């Protein structure tokens, strides 16, 4: 599949950079101080935090009597099979974190578990990251729908060519 950007002031430049696999810095040369690797890692960490929060909040919803602090001891093996857990495992793998069952769920981007007393704060922070991501996605879908009404289905593949 070939992806092409259209309807953008730099479409030709960006499409040439994509075709050459030049990366951000190679494509924008004089306008780019560095590549986007650091930014990419930041977004990957945020996606992991959001997936972690979704998984743990799901556990709390299934067991409303569960104390928040007990989430410190939740392992990957404690999570139910399904898309939420699968997403968390993918995010962990992307960051180079382990995906084995006995590993703790609530960890920092370095894989180190948070102390039990920090669980409420870390879960709130992860929830705010998730809500921010979801809000931005909703906003972007709205812009897409406004600019390209024919994309009402939410199809974000507009502009791609096989």
N, C-alpha and C positions, 0 to 999 in steps of 0.2 A: 504494500500500500504506500502511496505517496501522499504526504500531507502538504497542502499549499495554503498559505494565508492569502486572503484577498480582502479588498475593501479596507486597506490600511495604507497610510502614507509611505511606509517602508516595506511594503509587500515584496517587491523585487529583491531588495537587499536581504531580507529575512529568508525568503525562499531559496536564494542562492546559497546563503549560509547553511540552511538545513540540508540542501542537496550535497554540499561539500563537507558536511559534518564538522563545520568549523567552530561550533560552540558560540557562546555569547561574545567572548572577547575577539575571536577570529572573525566574527560577522561584523561587529561594530567598531573594531580596531581603535580608532582615536577617541571614540566616545566611551569606551569601556576601560575602567581602571583595573578591573579584575574580572575573573569568571564568576559564574553564579553558584559555584559549589557550596560556599558557606550559606548562601540563602536557601539552597536546596535542602541542606541538612537541617536548617532551622524549621522549614516546613515539614520535613519528615519527623522531626521531634514533636512538633505540634500535633501531627496526625497520630503519632503514638500516644500522646497524652489524651487526646480525644477518644481513641479506641479503648484505652485503659479505663477511662471514666465511664464509657458506655457499658463496658463489661461489669464493672463493680456496681454501678447504679442498677443494672439488671439484677444482680444478686440481691441487692437491698430491696428491690421491688418484690422479688419472689419470697423474701423473708423479712417482712417489715419489723419484726422484733429484734432483728440482728443489730448489735451495737456497731457503730461506725468504726470504732477502734479495732474491731476484730478483722477488718479488711486487711490489716497488716499481715495476717497469717494466710491470706488466700493465695493459693498457688494456681498455676495454669491448669493443673489437673482438676481443680475444683470448679472450673468454668464449664458450663454446659456446651455441648457441641452445637455448632450453628454459625451463621454468618457473622455475628458479633465477635465471637471467639476467633473465627478464621481471620477476620480483619485485624484483630490485635496481633495474632501470630505473624501475619504478613508484615505489619509495621515493625514488630520486634526484629524480624529477620532482616529487614531493610537497614536497620540501625546496627546490625551485628550483635543484637542481644539474643540470648538463648531462647529456645522455644520448647524446651523439655518440660514435662509435667510438674516436677517438683520445684520449679523456679517460682519465686514470688511474682505476683501480678503488678503490685504497686511499687514501681521502681523509677528512679531518675533516668535521664538519657544515657547515663553511664552504666545502667544495670544494677546499681546499688539500691537496695530497698530503703525506703524511708523509715525512720523510727516511728514506733506506734503512736507517740504523742503528736506527730506531724500529719497523721492520716487525714484528719478533718480539713486542715489547711490545704494539703496537697490535692485532695479530692475536689475542693472548691476551686482551686486554681485550674485543675484539669477540666472541670465543668465550664469555667469561663472560656477556656481555649476552644472547647467543643462548640459552645454557643456562638462564639465569634466566627468559627469556620462555617457553621451552618448558616449564620446570618449573611456572611459574604457570598456563599454559594447561592442563597435565595436572591440576593441583590443582583448577582451576575445573571441568573436565569431570567430575572425580570428585564434586565437590559437587553439580553439576547432576544427575548420575546417582543420587546418594543422595537428594536432595530430590525429584526427579521421575523415579522409576524407569521411567516410560513413555517417557522420552527416551533409552533405551538406545542408540539408533542414533547418538547424538551430535548430534541435530538441535537446534541452538540457536535455532530460530525459534519455539519454544514461546512463546506469548503474543503472537504477531503475528497480525493479522487483515487479510485482503485488503480 
